[in-house]
Amino acid sequence: MDQAEFAALAGTSRSTISRLENDRTTLRAEQIARLESELNLSIHEALQITALQRDWLGDYLQLEEKQRAAVDEIITATVRAIKGLA
């Protein structure tokens, strides 16, 4: 499946999928739900996400973009500190 086909399934543009592949954007919760429906699979199962991770991910995806950005900054800073990169 190419980017254009995947974008059509997700209800977004090919350029968004390109940015997604390059870690420059994320899909919105409704796009993930649409993919699950179109592909007849659970994203959580496909990615082998545990129940705890699924619950956290669901909460995260419900955040407003600004809130998600703040969470991302906290996670990035935490990972850097753990790796000794801070």
C-alpha positions in Angstrom: 0.0 0.0 0.0 1.5 3.4 -1.0 1.2 6.7 0.9 -1.7 7.9 -1.2 -3.8 4.7 -0.5 -3.0 4.8 3.2 -3.8 8.5 3.3 -7.2 7.8 1.7 -8.0 5.2 4.3 -7.0 7.5 7.1 -8.9 10.4 5.7 -5.9 12.6 5.3 -3.3 13.7 2.7 -0.3 11.9 1.3 1.9 14.7 2.7 0.6 14.1 6.2 1.5 10.4 5.9 5.0 11.4 4.7 5.3 13.7 7.8 4.0 10.8 10.0 6.6 8.5 8.6 9.3 11.1 9.4 8.0 11.7 13.0 7.0 15.2 12.1 3.3 14.7 12.9 0.8 12.3 14.6 -2.6 11.0 13.6 -5.6 12.4 15.4 -7.8 9.9 17.3 -10.5 10.0 14.7 -8.0 9.1 12.0 -6.8 6.2 14.0 -10.4 5.1 14.5 -11.1 5.4 10.8 -8.1 3.2 10.0 -9.2 0.6 12.5 -12.6 0.5 10.8 -11.3 0.6 7.2 -8.6 -2.1 7.9 -10.9 -4.1 10.2 -8.2 -4.3 12.9 -7.4 -2.9 16.2 -4.4 -0.6 16.2 -3.6 -1.7 19.7 -3.5 -5.4 18.7 -1.5 -4.6 15.5 1.1 -2.8 17.6 0.9 -5.3 20.5 0.0 -2.6 23.0 -0.9 -3.9 26.5 -4.2 -2.9 28.2 -2.3 -0.4 30.4 -0.6 1.2 27.4 -3.9 1.2 25.5 -5.7 3.1 28.3 -2.9 5.6 28.5 -2.7 6.0 24.8 -6.5 6.6 24.6 -6.2 9.3 27.3 -3.3 10.9 25.4 -5.1 10.9 22.1 -8.1 12.7 23.7 -5.9 15.6 24.8 -6.0 18.9 22.9 -2.9 19.5 20.7 -1.4 22.0 23.1 -1.8 19.5 26.0 -0.3 16.7 23.9 2.7 18.9 23.1 3.3 19.5 26.8 3.1 15.8 27.5 5.5 15.1 24.7 8.0 17.6 26.1 7.8 16.0 29.5 8.3 12.5 28.1 11.2 13.7 25.9 12.9 15.4 28.8 12.4 12.3 31.0 13.9 10.0 28.4 16.9 12.3 27.9 17.5 12.5 31.6 17.4 8.7 31.9 19.8 8.4 29.0 22.0 11.1 30.6 21.5 13.5 27.7 19.9 16.3 29.6 
